[in-house]
Amino acid sequence: MLESVKELLIGSSPLDLVYFTILFISVIQCYINGFVSSLISASKWILSYVGTLFLFPILRPYMDGLSSNEYALDIMFSVVTFFILLFIIILINKGISKAVKLSVLGRVDKIFGFFFGIVRTYIMFIFIFSAINSFFDYKHWPIDTEKSITFPFIQKGYIILLEEIPDEDEYENAKDKIQEL
């Protein structure tokens, strides 16, 4: 058994070692915290951002006249709204986590947390790969992509992500449809 693990470590690329290290940490963390807590924790930044985008136009008219510099007021109001929403989401997360841990669902929540850790690591690596690849093409990376275990899976996720991002024609069509409304 130890011999096969040694062969796997020697035969894998640095990308695989980083991926499996982060996967191990993420799976343990998500298992300990549980699925619900891990999901809310992972999405709190996105929820705060979307909430700020939604609330800003509604609450902005109440801020008129508070400052002579409207641009600075908009930035400050957006940041304050974002952090207030972030704080509220963190409080909700703590309350839900305690309720789930004390309920019968605690064990099931931990099992789903384990699997969420695997999915979270995969999605995180797809986004990291996408960001790095947009500046530095993976074909020029100093890793052997043929020898890598995880690279083909990350690349497939990257291709799926690229298919979902609208191109310039789709963007212009959507822009025209919005203007027609």
Backbone as numpy.savetxt, mean C-alpha at the origin, in Angstrom:
# Nx Ny Nz CAx CAy CAz Cx Cy Cz
17.52 -31.38 5.27 16.70 -30.18 5.27 17.57 -28.93 5.27
18.56 -28.88 6.17 19.44 -27.72 6.22 20.24 -27.58 4.93
20.57 -28.69 4.33 21.33 -28.66 3.07 20.50 -28.04 1.96
19.22 -28.37 1.89 18.35 -27.81 0.85 18.12 -26.32 1.07
18.02 -25.89 2.33 17.87 -24.46 2.62 19.15 -23.72 2.23
20.29 -24.33 2.50 21.58 -23.73 2.14 21.69 -23.59 0.62
21.29 -24.62 -0.13 21.32 -24.55 -1.59 20.38 -23.47 -2.11
19.22 -23.35 -1.48 18.26 -22.33 -1.88 18.83 -20.93 -1.67
19.47 -20.71 -0.53 20.05 -19.40 -0.23 21.21 -19.07 -1.16
22.04 -20.05 -1.46 23.18 -19.81 -2.34 22.72 -19.60 -3.77
21.70 -20.32 -4.20 21.24 -20.24 -5.57 20.27 -19.11 -5.86
19.87 -18.36 -4.86 18.88 -17.30 -5.10 19.56 -15.95 -5.26
18.79 -15.00 -5.76 19.32 -13.66 -5.99 19.12 -12.80 -4.74
19.80 -11.65 -4.67 19.60 -10.74 -3.53 18.14 -10.27 -3.43
17.46 -10.14 -4.56 16.05 -9.76 -4.54 15.23 -10.78 -3.77
15.51 -12.05 -3.99 14.80 -13.11 -3.28 15.04 -13.04 -1.77
16.28 -12.80 -1.39 16.61 -12.72 0.04 15.89 -11.55 0.70
15.86 -10.40 0.03 15.15 -9.24 0.57 13.66 -9.53 0.64
13.12 -10.12 -0.43 11.69 -10.42 -0.47 11.30 -11.38 0.66
12.03 -12.45 0.82 11.67 -13.44 1.84 11.89 -12.91 3.26
12.87 -12.03 3.44 13.07 -11.41 4.75 11.89 -10.52 5.10
11.48 -9.68 4.17 10.33 -8.80 4.41 9.05 -9.61 4.53
8.94 -10.67 3.74 7.77 -11.54 3.83 7.68 -12.17 5.23
8.78 -12.64 5.74 8.80 -13.26 7.07 8.37 -12.26 8.14
8.92 -11.05 8.08 8.58 -10.01 9.06 7.11 -9.62 8.92
6.64 -9.45 7.70 5.26 -9.03 7.46 4.26 -10.08 7.91
4.54 -11.34 7.63 3.63 -12.42 8.02 3.52 -12.51 9.54
4.64 -12.41 10.22 4.61 -12.46 11.69 3.85 -11.26 12.25
4.14 -10.08 11.72 3.47 -8.87 12.20 1.96 -8.95 11.96
1.54 -9.36 10.78 0.11 -9.44 10.47 -0.56 -10.55 11.26
0.15 -11.64 11.52 -0.42 -12.71 12.34 -0.66 -12.22 13.77
0.31 -11.53 14.32 0.19 -11.03 15.70 -0.93 -9.99 15.79
-0.97 -9.06 14.83 -1.98 -7.99 14.88 -3.36 -8.45 14.45
-3.43 -9.46 13.61 -4.71 -9.92 13.08 -5.04 -9.22 11.77
-5.99 -9.81 11.05 -6.35 -9.31 9.72 -6.97 -7.92 9.76
-7.97 -7.73 10.62 -8.70 -6.46 10.64 -7.75 -5.32 10.98
-6.97 -5.48 12.00 -6.03 -4.43 12.41 -4.98 -4.18 11.34
-4.47 -5.23 10.73 -3.45 -5.07 9.68 -4.02 -4.39 8.45
-5.25 -4.74 8.09 -5.88 -4.13 6.92 -6.13 -2.65 7.15
-6.68 -2.30 8.28 -6.93 -0.88 8.56 -5.62 -0.13 8.70
-4.64 -0.75 9.32 -3.34 -0.12 9.47 -2.68 0.14 8.12
-2.80 -0.82 7.22 -2.20 -0.66 5.89 -2.94 0.37 5.05
-4.24 0.52 5.30 -5.03 1.42 4.47 -5.30 2.77 5.13
-4.77 3.02 6.32 -5.09 4.27 7.01 -4.60 5.49 6.24
-3.46 5.38 5.60 -2.94 6.52 4.85 -3.81 6.80 3.63
-4.22 5.75 2.95 -5.07 5.91 1.77 -6.44 6.45 2.18
-7.00 5.91 3.26 -8.30 6.40 3.73 -8.23 7.87 4.15
-7.14 8.26 4.80 -6.98 9.66 5.19 -6.86 10.56 3.96
-6.13 10.11 2.97 -5.95 10.89 1.74 -7.28 11.05 1.01
-7.99 9.94 0.83 -9.28 9.99 0.13 -10.28 10.83 0.93
-10.27 10.68 2.24 -11.15 11.50 3.08 -10.85 12.97 2.96
-9.57 13.32 2.88 -9.18 14.72 2.70 -9.67 15.23 1.35
-9.51 14.43 0.31 -9.99 14.85 -1.01 -11.50 15.05 -1.02
-12.21 14.24 -0.27 -13.67 14.33 -0.21 -14.12 15.51 0.65
-13.49 15.70 1.81 -13.92 16.74 2.75 -13.44 18.14 2.40
-12.31 18.26 1.73 -11.75 19.58 1.44 -12.73 20.49 0.70
-13.33 20.05 -0.42 -14.25 20.96 -1.11 -15.51 21.28 -0.30
-15.89 20.39 0.60 -17.08 20.64 1.41 -16.79 21.66 2.51
-15.64 21.51 3.16 -15.30 22.37 4.29 -14.57 23.65 3.91
-14.00 23.71 2.72 -13.19 24.86 2.30 -13.96 26.18 2.33
-15.21 26.26 1.91 -15.91 27.55 1.94 -16.00 28.17 3.34
-15.95 27.36 4.38 -16.00 27.89 5.74 -14.69 28.56 6.15
-13.64 28.38 5.37 -12.34 28.96 5.69 -12.07 30.27 4.95
-12.99 30.70 4.09 -12.78 31.94 3.33 -12.60 33.12 4.28
-11.63 33.96 3.96 -11.40 35.17 4.72 -10.52 34.99 5.94
-10.07 33.79 6.25 -9.22 33.58 7.42 -7.78 34.03 7.18
-7.37 34.05 5.92 -6.00 34.43 5.60 -5.98 35.16 4.27
-5.02 36.07 4.13 -4.90 36.78 2.86 -4.22 35.91 1.80
-3.48 34.91 2.24 -2.81 34.00 1.32 -3.64 32.72 1.21
-4.45 32.63 0.18 -5.36 31.49 0.00 -4.60 30.18 -0.25
-3.48 30.28 -0.96 -2.69 29.09 -1.26 -2.16 28.45 0.02
-1.57 29.26 0.89 -1.04 28.75 2.16 -2.17 28.20 3.03
-3.32 28.87 3.00 -4.48 28.40 3.77 -4.95 27.04 3.28
-4.99 26.86 1.95 -5.40 25.57 1.39 -4.46 24.45 1.80
-3.16 24.72 1.73 -2.18 23.70 2.10 -2.31 23.35 3.58
-2.37 24.38 4.42 -2.46 24.14 5.85 -3.75 23.41 6.22
-4.85 23.81 5.61 -6.13 23.18 5.89 -6.14 21.72 5.44
-5.53 21.45 4.29 -5.44 20.07 3.79 -4.62 19.19 4.72
-3.49 19.70 5.17 -2.61 18.93 6.06 -3.31 18.66 7.39
-3.96 19.69 7.95 -4.66 19.51 9.22 -5.80 18.50 9.07
-6.57 18.60 7.98 -7.66 17.66 7.73 -7.13 16.24 7.60
-6.03 16.09 6.87 -5.42 14.77 6.69 -5.04 14.15 8.03
-4.36 14.91 8.88 -3.90 14.35 10.15 -5.04 14.12 11.14
-6.07 14.94 11.10 -7.24 14.68 11.95 -7.90 13.37 11.53
-8.06 13.17 10.22 -8.64 11.91 9.74 -7.75 10.72 10.08
-6.45 10.89 9.96 -5.51 9.83 10.31 -5.64 9.45 11.78
-5.74 10.45 12.64 -5.90 10.21 14.07 -7.21 9.47 14.36
-8.28 9.88 13.71 -9.59 9.23 13.91 -9.53 7.77 13.45
-8.89 7.52 12.31 -8.78 6.15 11.79 -7.94 5.29 12.73
-6.89 5.85 13.30 -6.07 5.09 14.25 -6.89 4.73 15.49
-7.69 5.68 15.98 -8.54 5.38 17.14 -9.57 4.30 16.82
-10.17 4.39 15.64 -11.14 3.37 15.21 -10.45 2.01 15.11
-9.24 2.00 14.56 -8.48 0.76 14.42 -8.22 0.12 15.78
-7.83 0.93 16.76 -7.57 0.38 18.10 -8.84 -0.21 18.70
-9.96 0.49 18.55 -11.22 -0.01 19.09 -11.67 -1.30 18.43
-11.58 -1.35 17.11 -11.98 -2.56 16.38 -11.04 -3.72 16.72
-9.75 -3.44 16.82 -8.78 -4.50 17.13 -9.07 -5.12 18.49
-9.36 -4.29 19.48 -9.66 -4.83 20.81 -10.94 -5.65 20.79
-11.94 -5.18 20.06 -13.21 -5.91 19.99 -13.03 -7.26 19.31
-12.24 -7.30 18.24 -12.03 -8.56 17.51 -11.19 -9.53 18.35
-10.16 -9.03 19.04 -9.32 -9.90 19.86 -10.10 -10.51 21.01
-11.04 -9.75 21.55 -11.83 -10.26 22.67 -12.97 -11.16 22.23
-13.30 -11.14 20.95 -14.42 -11.94 20.46 -13.95 -13.35 20.07
-14.90 -14.13 19.61 -14.62 -15.49 19.15 -13.79 -15.46 17.87
-13.85 -14.36 17.14 -13.16 -14.26 15.85 -11.66 -14.06 15.99
-11.14 -13.96 17.19 -9.73 -13.68 17.39 -8.80 -14.63 16.67
-9.04 -15.94 16.77 -8.17 -16.93 16.13 -8.30 -16.88 14.61
-9.53 -16.74 14.13 -9.76 -16.64 12.68 -9.11 -15.37 12.14
-9.21 -14.28 12.90 -8.61 -13.01 12.51 -7.10 -13.16 12.37
-6.47 -13.89 13.26 -5.03 -14.10 13.19 -4.64 -14.95 11.98
-5.44 -15.95 11.67 -5.15 -16.80 10.50 -5.26 -15.98 9.22
-6.33 -15.18 9.10 -6.45 -14.32 7.93 -5.35 -13.26 7.91
-4.91 -12.83 9.08 -3.78 -11.90 9.16 -2.52 -12.50 8.58
-2.30 -13.78 8.83 -1.15 -14.49 8.27 -1.16 -14.41 6.74
-2.31 -14.72 6.14 -2.41 -14.68 4.68 -2.36 -13.25 4.15
-2.90 -12.31 4.91 -2.82 -10.91 4.50 -1.37 -10.44 4.47
-0.54 -10.95 5.37 0.88 -10.60 5.37 1.56 -11.01 4.07
1.18 -12.16 3.55 1.73 -12.63 2.27 1.29 -11.72 1.13
0.00 -11.41 1.09 -0.54 -10.55 0.03 0.04 -9.15 0.13
0.14 -8.61 1.34 0.66 -7.26 1.54 2.10 -7.14 1.05
2.92 -8.15 1.34 4.31 -8.12 0.89 4.38 -8.16 -0.63
3.56 -8.99 -1.25 3.55 -9.08 -2.71 3.15 -7.75 -3.34
2.09 -7.14 -2.85 1.64 -5.85 -3.39 2.69 -4.77 -3.16
3.29 -4.78 -1.98 4.32 -3.79 -1.67 5.49 -3.93 -2.64
5.91 -5.14 -2.93 7.03 -5.34 -3.85 6.66 -4.96 -5.28
5.42 -5.15 -5.68 5.00 -4.72 -7.02 5.12 -3.20 -7.14
4.67 -2.47 -6.12 4.76 -1.01 -6.17 6.21 -0.54 -6.09
7.03 -1.18 -5.27 8.44 -0.81 -5.20 9.12 -1.09 -6.54
8.83 -2.25 -7.13 9.38 -2.60 -8.43 8.95 -1.57 -9.48
7.69 -1.18 -9.47 7.18 -0.21 -10.44 7.88 1.13 -10.30
8.07 1.57 -9.06 8.72 2.86 -8.83 10.17 2.84 -9.30
10.90 1.80 -8.93 12.31 1.72 -9.32 12.44 1.51 -10.82
11.59 0.67 -11.39 11.66 0.37 -12.81 11.33 1.58 -13.68
10.53 2.51 -13.17 10.20 3.70 -13.97 11.41 4.62 -14.12
12.39 4.53 -13.20 13.59 5.35 -13.30 14.80 4.56 -13.81
14.84 3.28 -13.50 15.99 2.45 -13.82 15.48 1.10 -14.28
15.51 0.88 -15.59 14.93 -0.33 -16.19 15.54 -1.59 -15.57
14.67 -2.55 -15.27 15.11 -3.77 -14.57 16.11 -4.57 -15.39
16.14 -4.39 -16.70 17.10 -5.13 -17.53 18.54 -4.71 -17.22
18.70 -3.54 -16.62 20.04 -3.05 -16.27 20.35 -3.24 -14.79
19.49 -3.92 -14.06 19.73 -4.15 -12.64 20.87 -5.15 -12.47
21.63 -5.01 -11.41 22.75 -5.94 -11.19 22.32 -7.26 -10.53
21.17 -7.78 -10.94 20.71 -9.07 -10.41 20.44 -10.01 -11.58
20.57 -11.27 -11.30 20.29 -12.28 -12.32 18.81 -12.62 -12.25
18.02 -12.03 -13.15 16.57 -12.25 -13.12 16.20 -13.67 -13.52
17.07 -14.33 -14.25 16.81 -15.72 -14.63 16.93 -16.66 -13.43
17.81 -16.33 -12.51 18.07 -17.16 -11.34 17.09 -16.87 -10.19
16.43 -15.73 -10.27 15.56 -15.30 -9.18 14.28 -16.13 -9.10
13.86 -16.42 -7.89 12.62 -17.17 -7.67 11.42 -16.23 -7.71
11.57 -15.05 -7.11 10.43 -14.14 -6.95 10.24 -13.18 -8.11
11.29 -12.92 -8.89 11.19 -11.91 -9.94 10.07 -12.18 -10.95
9.88 -13.40 -11.45 8.79 -13.62 -12.42 7.41 -13.28 -11.85
7.19 -13.56 -10.57 5.90 -13.24 -9.96 5.71 -11.74 -9.79
6.79 -11.06 -9.38 6.71 -9.60 -9.22 6.51 -8.95 -10.59
7.18 -9.45 -11.61 7.04 -8.91 -12.95 5.62 -9.11 -13.48
5.01 -10.25 -13.22 3.62 -10.48 -13.64 2.68 -9.48 -12.98
2.88 -9.23 -11.69 2.07 -8.24 -10.98 2.28 -6.85 -11.55
3.51 -6.54 -11.93 3.82 -5.24 -12.54 3.11 -5.09 -13.88
3.08 -6.14 -14.67 2.39 -6.10 -15.97 0.90 -5.90 -15.78
0.31 -6.58 -14.81 -1.12 -6.40 -14.51 -1.38 -4.97 -14.06
-0.50 -4.42 -13.24 -0.65 -3.03 -12.78 -0.58 -2.07 -13.95
0.33 -2.30 -14.88 0.44 -1.43 -16.05 -0.81 -1.48 -16.92
-1.43 -2.66 -17.01 -2.65 -2.78 -17.81 -3.79 -1.99 -17.19
-3.78 -1.82 -15.87 -4.87 -1.11 -15.19 -4.70 0.40 -15.21
-3.47 0.88 -15.38 -3.23 2.32 -15.42 -3.64 2.83 -16.79
-4.51 3.86 -16.84 -4.96 4.35 -18.14 -3.83 5.03 -18.91
-3.85 4.83 -20.24 -2.87 5.50 -21.07 -3.40 6.88 -21.44
-2.65 7.60 -22.27 -3.00 8.99 -22.59 -4.33 9.10 -23.33
-4.61 8.16 -24.24 -5.88 8.19 -24.97 -7.08 7.98 -24.04
-6.97 7.02 -23.15 -8.05 6.77 -22.19 -8.25 7.98 -21.28
-7.15 8.63 -20.91 -7.22 9.82 -20.07 -7.95 10.95 -20.79
-7.61 11.17 -22.05 -8.26 12.23 -22.83 -9.74 11.93 -23.03
-10.09 10.65 -23.30 -11.50 10.27 -23.46 -12.28 10.51 -22.17
-11.70 10.15 -21.05 -12.38 10.37 -19.77 -12.53 11.86 -19.49
-11.52 12.63 -19.85 -11.56 14.08 -19.65 -12.67 14.70 -20.50
-12.80 14.24 -21.74 -13.86 14.74 -22.62 -15.24 14.37 -22.09
-15.40 13.15 -21.59 -16.69 12.73 -21.05 -17.08 13.54 -19.82
-16.10 13.87 -18.99 -16.39 14.68 -17.81 -16.80 16.08 -18.21
-16.15 16.64 -19.23 -16.51 17.98 -19.68 -17.90 18.01 -20.30
-18.32 16.90 -20.93 -19.66 16.83 -21.51 -20.73 16.85 -20.42
-20.43 16.29 -19.27 -21.39 16.26 -18.17 -21.55 17.64 -17.61
